[in-house]
């Protein structure tokens, strides 16, 4: 029984360590994306908003 308590305590300490490391990485800017904003303008033409025409809205309409 004491081994289970010991393992739970160790597990909580390891989880707290990972949480602290994650918070530190986020605050230090580890996950900031400095590359994609500079190339986003290159891919603006690829984004086309396809609006369905009146024929595409009613595909079961008899002709």
N, C-alpha and C positions, 0 to 999 in steps of 0.2 A: 504494500500500500504506500509506503514511503517513497518507493521508486516512482510511482505514478505522480505523486505530488512534486517530486523533484523534476520530472520530465515536463510537467505542466509549467512549472516556474521557469525552467530553461526555455521552453517554447515561447512563453510570453516575453522573456528578455530578448530572444532572437527577433521576434516580431517587432518589438519596440525599437530594436536597433535598425531594422530595415525601414521602419517608418521614419525614424530620425534621419537616416541617410537619404530617403526620398525627399523629405521636406528640405534638407540642406541642398540637394541637387536642384530642386525647383527654385529655391531662393537665390542660388548662385548663378542662375541663368543657363543651366545645363540643357534644358529643353527648349530654349529660345531658337526660333527658326530664322536665321539671318540670310539663308540662300533663296528660298522660294519667293519672297516678295520682289527680288530683283529680276527674276525670270518669269514672273506671273504675266507680265505684259506681253510676252512672246506667245502665250497660249490663249489670249483673249479672243482671237478669231475662231478658235476651235469650238468655243461655246456658242452654239446656235440654239435659240429657243424655237423649237418646232411647234408651230401652232397648227392644229388640225384644220383642214379645209372643211367646207360644208359637206362634201362627199364622204370624207373620212369620219365625220361625226356619226353618220347613220349608215353603217355598212350593210344592214339588212334591208335597206330600202329598195324596192323593185324598180328596175329601169325600164 
